[in-house]
């Protein structure tokens, strides 16, 4: 995809909501992951064909992403979560401070979701404990929710995950 095509696709996504929180506050309680994902899930799902189902699925996915930032984040700075929509697809853009060694692990885990052996890696990750938690989370999102996951350039020490979720079209 060339830059002009990418920009037109990006422009098609309309903002739904954005929240920021100090990482020290976010990291102070594990329950923030669940509370934020449930709250955001209810908001973005209100006008979907099955809002309760959509909210449950969306909040589960978002909870996993927030837990990645909780486990791999640094207390310096802010976490920023923005949700956009284009048709049947919700886009989550999650930016959080991340130490350099964690950035590398996240980058590697994201790249594994685009490989031809992603399904085999996912099956291996759920049948054994050999895969890292991040690998398992990202592979699960890519395989079970058809999520498209990428890293966006962000100034260190932050990292930005962009996750496109076609949840409205998921049948099971």
N, C-alpha and C positions, 0 to 999 in steps of 0.2 A: 504494500500500500504506500503510495507516495504521500508527501507532506500535505498537499492540497486535499487529498481524499481523507487523510487522517483528521485534518482540521474541520472538514464538513461533518464527519461522523461525531467528533467532539462537540461541535456546535449543536447537534441534534439533541444532545442530552440536556434536559431542563433541570435546574436545581430544585430539590424538594426540601432539604433542610441541611443545616450545618451546626455542629456544636464543637466547642473547644473547652478543654479542661486542663488545669495544671497537672502535669504528670505526677507530682507528689501527692495530690489529692486522689487521682485515679489509682495510683499504686497503693494507697493506704488501706484499701479494702477490696478483696477478690470479688465481692458481690457487685461491685460497680460494673463488671463485664455483663452480668446477667440483667441488672437493672437498666443499664443504658440500651442494651440490645432489645429488651422487651418494650421499652418506651418508644424507641425509634421504629421498631417493627410495627407497632400499632399505628403510629402516625403514617408511615408510608403505605400501609395496606388498606386504608379506609375505603378506597374506591376500586379495589380489585374485585373480580367476579366472586371470589370466595375469600373475603377479608380475614376471617379467622385462620383458615389454613395458610394463607399467604403470610400473615403475621407470624405464625408459629415457625414456618420454614425460614422466613427472612431473619427472624430474631435468632434462630439456631445458627445460621450461617454467620451473622454478624457477631454473635457471642464467640464463636471460634476465632474470628479475626481479632476481636478485642483481647482474647486470651493470649494470642500470639504477641500482641503489643505489651500485654501485662508481663508475660514471662521474659520477653526479650528487650523490653524498653529500659530506658534510663530515667531517673527522677528529674533530670534537668530539662526544662522546657515544657511544651504543651503537647497534648494529644489533640488532633483535629480530625473529626469524622464528618464527611459530607456525603450525602446521598443524592443521586441524580436519577432521572428516568428518561428513557426513550422507548416508547411502545411497551413491549412486554419485558423490557430489560431494566433492572435497577443497577446502578453503578455505585459502588462504595469506594470512596477515596479516603484512605486512612493514613494519616501522617503522624509519626511519633518519633521522639528521640531514641536513637538506637546506637549502641557502642559499635565501633568498627568491626570487631570480630563477629558480632551478631549480624551485621549487615551482610557479610559474606555468606553466612549460613542461610539467611532468608533468601538471598539471591539465588543460591544453589537450589533451595527447596522450590522456589517459584519456577526455575528453569526446568525442573523435573516434570512439571505438569504439562509441558508442551512436547515432551519426547514421545516417540512412537510406542515406547514400552510403559507408558503411564499407567495403563490398566493393570499390567503385570506387577508393576511396582506397588500399586495400591493394594492389590490382593495379597502381595507379600507383606505389606506393612500391617494389614489387619490380621494376618494369620501368624505373624511372629512379632517379637518386640525388637527387631533389629533396626527398623527405620526410626529416624528421629521423629519427635513429636511434630515438628514443623512440617517435615516431609509428609507425614500421615495426614495432617490437617489440610494442607494444600492439595494433595492428591485426592482426598475425600471430596473436597469442594469441586475440583475439576471433573471427577468421574461421576459422582452422585448428583451434583447440581448443575452440571454443564457450565461451571464457572470458567471464565477466561481471566486469568490472573497475570498481572505484569507489575513490574516496578517502574515507577516514574522518577525521573531525575528530581532530586531534592537536595538542598544544601546540607552537608554534614553538620551536625551529627544526626540529622533526621533521615528517615526513610519513608517513602510513600508507596503503599500498596494500592493498586487499582484493580477492583474485582467487578467484572460484569456478570450479572446474575439473571438469566432468563427464567425466573421462577414462575411467571404467569403461564408459561407454556409447558411446565413440567407436569406430566400426567400422574405419576405415582409418587 
